[in-house]
Amino acid sequence: MKFLLTALNAKYIHSNPALYSLRAYAGQEYVPHIAIAEYTINHRVESILSDIYKHRPDVIAFSCYIWNFRMIREIITELHKIMPTLPIWLGGPEVSFDAEKLLKEYPMITGVMIGEGEKTFLSLLQYYLQILEKDSLYEDSSKPFPDFSQGSFLNEIPGIVFRAGENIITTKLQELTDISTLPFLYENLEPFQNRIIYYETSRGCPYRCSYCLSSIDKKVRLRDVEIVKKELQFFLDNRVAQVKFVDRTFNCSHRHAMEIWRYIHEHDNGMTNFHFEIAAEIISEEQLEILSEMRPGLVQLEIGVQSTNPTTLKEINRSMDMDKLKYIVTRIHSGNNVHIHLDLIAGLPYEDYHSFSQSFNEVYAMRPQQLQLGFLKVLKGSPMHEKAGSYGINYTSEPPYEVLYSKWMPYDKLCDLKRIEEMVELYYNSNQFTHTLPVLEGAFEGAFSMYERLAEYYEESGYFLNSPSRVYRYEVLLRFACRYDKEKEELYKELLTYDIYLRENMKSRPGFSKDLTVYKEQLQNFYKEEEKLREQLPLYAEYQPRQIAKMTHIEAFSYAVWEDNLDKRMSRAKSPTAVLFDYRQRSPLTNEARILLVPMEEG
């Protein structure tokens, strides 16, 4: 008997830990009867159907989320035509809150596992094994599937909604799992090569944010920290590139967070990165201290700000001390070793366009490495779903149930924010314009206004339909900057040149960069000073100067574009200075090349 657990991930780099947890919890006795099939939402439906058919499952279950459910509904509709007697089960947050309605709408669905799935799946697996053994399916694979329509003992399994003839039966809720009893998912890392490892040390959340499904699970359960340490060591020993903790609020327990952070700091392998979602308002001085000691790139933190509007925050049941948040972010930034990701949500109650622009400017001013401008998803089962009508919030009927408009935010303004979001992704979150953008911002009322005008420029230039290539975006930004700040054109040319070479050793020179012919002899002489070169570039010891010249890049600047003090960038240096970009030594936090200053004479 084969029970096929199926996932449609957003991207190949993602995996579905839920399926692996179901299989691991079932135990070695049942593993031979469980198969896992992972696809992405970019696969063609026909290809997925064909592959499922090749598996010849006796039962199939799909893991359902807002990003894949539309496609899953199409797949199960067509799958039922191909394998009409195949029992089809669904599970996951997208189907846990309206399972009965779903079964009425899709008659090919056998049932839905609601809530946490480990115990429920094991009972369901045992049920089908009994049924299939009774019908001797193992001895004669040509026999038709047995009739499951009468339910049999399914009504004894907690945590399911299933079809029994013309009736739909909902069983009692499954008890919450002691997550310390859950097996480790990653004893075999082969299926996860070149993919993000998702890891869980807690379930539930102490907060009651009205837009989040985690607000429903009011009890926070922690995995035993000694078990966690052993599993973290497995990741470290295997030099996993990134481990992404899926804990909703990782630092909700001070002791739990400190134990884990202290362990990864003390056992750092110099390679593995750990991602955590935290609540900034409860972070302690002790936690800040251990974070400040981390290797650059060891840890990245995601903080959900969502809004800085006090009325909005109160309405969505969030407590946020903005002064403390700014202090926390500043403290973490001061170590120059931790990647910070801050989130905003557009479309929340009492947040209009002007209010959102203020939230954006306040959060942008904290200079996170990533600023995610998201849009409210009205999730089934969340308090926001229950109150959406009173807020005048209208959202898409199909997943991901994204806000279309509200009492405070009309549709056209949300469309504007969508375009601004794209500009933030291309220009800020790409980290390719880290020196140009802070200067350009000064030509506008604030950061939001800059991205607003940039989105308008893209719209009128047709770039939303024909997106510029990554390299050409530098040229586009230069043209945009000259429209609003023409007098600093030469400065912007140098800033963009600096930004582009800081990231990569361009073989084709940007058209806006200055002609280096006048400095050619000086640059050649620098590389010829072999003894001095070895001192400054020790990682190139085995290479000849000509080879080093190809592996690095030297650029001459009239402005001090590398200075952190913006005032220094605004005036020309007394004499040109060359900057050598060393691509063999990059910042583990930003991936920017190391720079060396090389004094030069005026050409």
N, C-alpha and C positions, 0 to 999 in steps of 0.2 A: 504494500500500500504506500502511495506517495502523496504527501500533503505538501503542496507547493505554496510557499510564502512569497509574495510578489510585491515589489516596490517600483515606483516611478520617481526617481530622484530629479531634482532641478538641474543638476549638472553631473557629469561623470565623476568629478572630483569629490562629490558628496557620496555618502553611504547611508544606509538606513539601519541605525543601531537597534530599532525596535524589533525587526525581524530576527536579528542575531540573538537578541535577548530571549525571544520566544523559544528559539531552538535550543539555546544553552540551558534554559530553565527546564526544558523537557527532559534533559539528561541523556547520557550516552545510550541508554536502553532504547530510546525512541529516535535518536538522531538518524539512523538509517532510513527512517520513514519520512524525513523532512528534507525538502530541497528549497533552496533560495534562488530566486531569479530577480536581478536588479536591472532596470532599464532607466532611461531618462525621458523627460517630456519632449526631448528633441527627436526621439526615435519615431519612425512611422508606425501607425497603428497596425498596418498589415504585417510589419516585421515582428512586432511584439506578439501578435496572434499566432504567427507561424512558429515562433520560438516556444510559446506556451504549449502549443499542440505537440511539438517534438518532445516535450517533457512527459507527455501522457499522464498528467496528474489524476489522482482519484478524487482529490478535493483541492480547491484553490482558495487562497485568502489574499486580499489586497490591503495594503497599508495606505490609508487615505488622509490627505492633507489638503489645504486650500489651493496649493500650487499644482496638484495633480488630479483632483477629483473630477474635473470636467472630462479629462482624457480617460480616466478609469471607467466612467459611466459609458463612454463610447466603446471601450474595450469589452466590458462585460456584456453589453448588448449584442455585439457581434460574436463574442465567444460562445454565448448560449446557442447561437445558430449552428455553430460548428460542433459543439459538444453539449447537446441539449440536456443530458442527464448529469452533467458535472455540477456538484454542489459548489456554490459560490458564496464565500463569506467575506465580509468587510470588517475593518477595524481602524482605529485611529481617531484623532480629535475631530475630524470633519464629519464623522458619521455617528458619534457617540451621543448626540443630543436630539436627533430627530429620526431615530432608527425605524420606528413604526411607520412614519410617513414615507420613508425611503422604500420600505418593503412593499407598501401599497403602490408606489409609483413604478417600481421595477420588479415585476413578478419573477424575473429570473434569479433574484437574490435569495439565497437560502436563509441567511441570517447575518446578524451584526454582533460583533464582540464590542461591548461598551466599557469604557474606562481602562484601567490597567489590564494588560492582556496576558501576562505570564501564566497565572494560575488557570485562567479561563481557557487559554489555548491548550494547555496540557490536558484538561478535562475533555475538550472537544476532540483532540487527537485520540485519546483513549476510547472515546465513544465511537469514532469511525473505525478504529482498529477492531473493536468488538463486532461491529456490524459487518465489516468486510470479511473478517475471519469466519463469521457465522455463515456467510454466503459463499465461502470457499473461493474467494476471488484470487487468492494466491495460487491455487492449483490450476485454475483455468482462466487465463487473462482474456479469453475471448467472450466470457460471460458479460452480459450487460450490467450497468451499474445498478445496485439495489435501490429500492424506493425509499427515500428518506422523508417523504412528505408527511408522514404521520407523527413525527416528532420523537417517538419512542421515549428514551430517557433524557432527552435534551432539556426537558423542563427541570431536571435536577442540577443542571450546570448553572452556577451563579454568573451573572454578568453578560447575558446574551438576550437578544431579541430575535425570534425566529418564526418561520412560517410552518404551521402545522395544518395542512389541508387548506381550508378557507379562513382559518384563524391565525392571528398573530399573537404570539405569547411573549411576555416580558418576564424574565426570571428575577429573583432578588439580586441586589448589588453584590459584587464580589468584594471580599474584605481587602483592605489595603495591604500591600506586600511589605514585609520587613526587607528593605533593600540590601541589608547586609547579607541576606541569604541568596541574593542573585549571583549566579556564576559570572566569572570574568568572560568577556566576549571575545577577547583577542589572543587566545592561545596560539592561533594560526594567523599570521599577519599577511599571508599570501593574497587573500581577496582584497586587501586594503592597500596594496602597493600604489603609490602616487595618489593617494586619496586622504582626505582629512579623517583623522580618528576622533570620533565623538565619545565622550566619557562622562559618566554620571556619578556624582557622589551625594546627591540629595534629590528628593522629590518634594513638591509642594513649595509654597512661598508664603512668607509672613505678611505680605502686602496684599491689598485688595483693589488693585488698579482695575477700574471698571471695564477696560477694553481687553483685558487679558484673561485667558482661560485658567491660568495658574491661580487666579483669585478664588476659584471654586474649591481647590484642594487646600483646605485651611491648615492642615497638619504638616509641618516640615519634618521629614524623615531623613536622617543622615546615615550614610554608609560608614561602618566601623573604620576609623582612621588607620588602624594597623593593616586592615585589608587594603585600603587605598594606597598606602605606602608601598606595599608589595607590588601592586599593579602599576603604580607610577614607575617603579624601578624596572619593570618589564619594558615599558616604553623607552626609558632612558637607555637600558642595555641594548635595545634594538635600534637606537638612534632614530626614532620616529621623528619626522620633520615637525609636525604640529599635532597637539592634542587640544581639542576644543571641548571645554567643560560645558555641558548643557544644563547645569544647575541654574535655576531661574534667578536666584540671588545668592551667589556663592558665599559672600561674607556675612550671611544672616546669623551664623554662629561664629563668634570671634575665635573661640578655641579651635574649631574645625578648620577655619581658614588659615590661622596661624600655623597649625601643625603641617598643613599641606604646603604652604608657601615656604616655611622653614625647610621642609624636606627637599623641595625641588631646588632651593638655593644651595643647600649643602651638598646635593648630589648632582648638580648641574653637569651635563656631559658636553657643554659648549656648543650644542647644536639644536636640541629640541626646544620648541616654542610652546608655551601654554597660554590658552585664551580663556578669560573668565568674564562673566557678566556679574557686575557688582552694584551695590547701592552705595553711592558716594557719601550720603549723609550719615551713614553709620560706620564709616571707616575710622579706625582708631589711630592714634599716634604710633602705637606699636606696629600696626600694619603698614603705616607709611614708612616707618624706619626700615622694616624688612624689605619693602619694595625698593627703597633707595639703594639697597645693597646688591640688587639683582644684576646679573650680567646684562648689558644692553641686548635686547632681542629675546631674552628668556621669557618675558611675560608681556602679554597685551591685555588691556582692560577695556571692557565695553560698559558704558554708563548710559542708561536711559534717562535723559533729561525730559524729553517729550514736549515741554513747554516751560516758559518762565513766567507765564501769566498766572498770578495767584488765584484768581477766580476759577480758571480752568483746572489748575492743579487740585483745588479743593473739590471741584465737581467730579473729577475722575478718581478721587480717593488717594491722591498722592501727597506725601509730605516732602517738601523740598526747600531747604534753606539755601538760597542762591549764593549768599555770601560765603557760606561754608563750602559749597560746591566749587566756587572759584578758588577758594583757598586750597582745597584738596587738589584740584587740577594743577594749580601753580606749583604746589609742593612736589607733585609727581613729575611734572615737567622739569623741575630744577635738577633732577638727577640725570636728565638726558639719556634715560635708559629704558623707559617703558612706553610702549605704543598705546595711545589713548584713542578710543572710538566713542564719540558722543552721538546720541540719537535725538531726533525731533520727529514729532508726528503732526501732520497737517490735517485739519478737519475735526479737531476736538471741540467739545462744547465751549462756548464763550470765547473762542479764538477766531477773530476775523483776520482779514488780510494784513491790516496794519499791526495788529497784535502779534501775528506770526512773524512779521518782518522784525519786530523788536526781539522776539524770542531767538530768531536766527542770528541777529547781530550780537546778542549777549553770548550765545553759545560759540559763535564763530570767533569772537574775541578771545576765547580760551585757547585757540589754536590747537585743536586736536589733530592727530594725524589723519583721522577720518571723521567726516561729519555726514551722518546719514540723514537725509531728508526723506522720511517715510510718510505714508498716507494711511489714515485710519482704516482698519479692517474691522467690520462689524461682525464678530465671530459668533456663531450659534452657541448658545449656552453661557455667553458672557453677560454681565450686568448691562453693558452698553447695548447689547442686542435688545434687551427688555425695554430700555429707555429711549431707543433711537427715535421713535415716533414723537415723543415729547420734545426732543431736541430738533425736530424737523430734519433729521439726518436721513437722506436717501442714499442708497448704495446699490451697487450692481447686484442683480438677481443671481448671477453665476459667481462661483468662486473667482477671485479671493474676497468678494463682498466689500469692495473698496468704495469709500465714500465718494458720492457724486456732487453733493452739495448739502448745506445745512442752513439753519436760521442765520448763521453768522458768516458763512463762507459760500458765496454763489459759485455756480459751476465754472463760469469763465475765469474766476480768480484761481480756482483749483487747477485749471488748465495752465494758467500762467505759472503756478508753482511747479507743475510737472516739467515745464521747459526750464525753469530755474534749477530744478533738481538735476537735470541732465548737464547743465553747465557746471554745477558743483562737482558732479562725477568726473567730467572730462578735465576740468582745470584744477580743482582743489584736491579731490580724493586721489587723482592720479599721481600726486606728489611730483609732478614734472615742472611746476612753475613756482617753486617755493620762494624764489627771490624776486620774481617779477610781480606777483600778485600783491604782496604787501605794499609795494610802491604805488601800483596802479589804484589800489583801494583809496589812496589819498585824493584822487581826482573826483571822488563821489561822496555823497552824504554818509555812506557806510557800505559795509560789505554786501548787504542785501541789495542795495541800489546798484552796485557794480554788476552783480550777477543778473539782476533784472534787465539792465541795459544790454548786457552781453547776450541774453536770451532774445531780446528784441533784434539785435544785430544779426544773430543766427537766423531768425525768422525771415527778415527782409532779404538776407543773402541766399536763402534757400538751403542753408546748411543742415536743417533738420531733416530734409528729404535726401540730400546728398552729403552725408557727413564727411568732413575733412579727415584725411589720414592723420595718424598720430603725429607725424613729423610736420605736416602742413598746419596743424593747430598752432604752432609757434608763429607762423606767418600771419594767421588769422588774428591771433591775439595782438600782434604788433599793429595791424591795421586798425583794430578796435581801439587800442591805446592811443594811437595817433589821432583818431577822431575826437577823443575827449581830452587829450593831454599832449597836443602836438609839440609843444615847446620842449618836452623831454624825450623826443624821438630817439636821439642818440643814446640816452641812458637806457631806454627800453631795449634797444638793439643789443646793448652789452649785457643787460640782465637776461634776456632771452638766450643769448649765446652762452652765457655762464650756465644757465639752467639746463640747456640741452646737453652740454659737454659734461656737466656734473653727473648726468645719468648714463650717458653712453658715448663711446668713442666713434663719433660719426665719421664715416668714410667720405660722404658727400657733404661738402661744407655748406651751411645755410647761406642763402643769398643775402641776408641782412647783416651777416658778420663782416667785420672789417678785413681789409686786405693785409695779410701778414708779410707780404714780400719784403717790406723795408726792414723787418726783423729777422729775416731768414738766416743771415749769417750768425746773429747772436744766438738764435735757437740751436743752430748746428753746433756752435761752440760749447753750449751748455752740455749737450749730449756727449761731446768729445772729451769733456773733462771727466774721464772715466773714474778716477779715484774718488772725486767728490760725489760722483753719481752713485757709487756703491754705498756711500754713507747715507745718502738720502733715500735711496730705493733699494734696500737690502734684499727684497724679494726677487729682484731681477739680476742677482749676482752672476748667474750662468749665461746671461745674454750679452751680446755686443751692443754698443751704443746705437747702431742703426736699427737693430731689432727693438730696442727699448723705445726708440722714437716712434715706432709703429704701434707699440703696445700701450703707450701713454699718449697724452695730448697736451700741448702747451698753447695757451691763448693769451694774447696781449690785451690789457684793458686800460682805458683812460680813467675809468671810475672805479672806486673801491667797492665793486659789486659783491664781494664776499663778506663785507663787514656786516655784523648784526645790527649795528646802529644805523638806522635808515638815513639819518642826517648826513652821514659820511658818504652815502651813495649818491647824494644829490649834487655833489660838487666834484669837479675833476681832481684827480690826484696830481701832485706836483710833477711827477714823471710817470711814464707808463710802467705798469707792473705786469709781469707775466705770471700766470697761474698754471702749474702743472697738475693735471688730473691723473691720479694714480688709480687705475681700475682694478688692480689686484688687492687693494685694501679699501673695502667699502664699509660704510656705517651699517652695522647689523640692524639698526633701528630704521634707517631711511633708504638704505642701499645706495646712497650717494658716494661717489668716489672721494678718496682722501685727496686733499689739495696741498701743494707746496708752493710757496711764493718765491718767484725768481725775479729779483730786481733787474731792470733793463735801462738802457740809455735811450733817450729820445732819438727816434729815427730821423 
